[in-house]
Amino acid sequence: MSCPTLMDMSGFILDSVSFSILDELAHAPLEAGMSLPKLGKRLKQGASVVLRQLTLMSDATIAGEAGPGWVRIERTEERWVAYITDVGYACWKDARDQQTH
């Protein structure tokens, strides 16, 4: 699984905000994910801004188009938790590798 460029095969662009989110989630414990408040603090963004971006990065259907599926959002007890998916990890890794070359 990979993203050959900063754009995945569906045409979704991995912008700097999306990359920052994937970067944080890629370094989080895989099974634990990262809570929305913690992710927001690390990105210096409000929870609503982060949730909106995560929704666009998930596989949610918006205006009849499914998202790229880079992240998964779950409500665990009383908190929202974000997880990176295999597709998201591959895109993050490819983008990171492109930045270092």
N, C-alpha and C positions, 0 to 999 in steps of 0.2 A: 504494500500500500504506500503510495507516495503522491506528492503534489509536485509535478515536474517544474512548475514555476511558482511565483507568488500568487497565482490564480489556480484554483483547483479545477478539476475536469468539468465541473458544472458551470464554470464561469464566475464563481464567487471570488472576489478579491480579498486577499488577506492583507488588510490595511494595518496601520501601526497600532490602533486600538485593539483590534482583534488579535494581533501578534502579542501585544502586552498581556492580554487575558490568557492566551494559550501558554505564554511563557510562565506566568504565575501558576497555572493549573498543571503544567508539565513538571513543575518542581514540588507540587503538593503530593502527599502520600496518595497513591492511586486509589486505594480502597476508601480513604477518608474524604477525598475531594477537598473543597474549600468553601466555607460558608460565605454567603453573600456579603455580610458586614466586613469580614476579614478581607475578602477580595477587593471590596470598595476602598477600604483603608489603604491597602497596598498600592492601589491604582490612583489614590487621591480623588475618588469619584463617589458620588452618592449611590446608595443601593438601587434607586430607581433607574439611574443611568446605566449601571452595570447590568441590571436585570433586562433592560431593553436591548442592550448589545448582546447579551447571552442568548436571548430569544432569537435574534437574527442569526446567530451563529449555530443554533441548534437545528434539529430537523423539523421544527415547527413550520406549518404551512401558513404563509402570509400572502394575501392577495392571489391565492391559487398556486403559489410557488413554494415548494419545499426548500428549507434552508440546507446548508452544506453538511450539517450533522457533525460539526467540529466539537461540540460540547453537549453535555446532557445536564439538565437541571432537575433536581428532585427536592421534594419537601420531606424532610426528615424531622419527625416530631413537630416542633414549632419553628424550625428554621429551614431556609432554602440553602441547598448545597449544589455547587457546580462541579462537574467532573469533565475531564478531557476524554474524548473518545479515541479509538485507534486511528480514525481518519484525521482527527484534530492533531494528534501526536505526530503523525506522519507529515502533515502540513507544517507544523511548528518546526520539526526537525529539519525539513528541507529549507524552510525560510531562514532558519538559524545558520545552516550550512552555507547558504548563498550569501549571507551577510559577512561571514568570515573569509570569503574568497574574494 
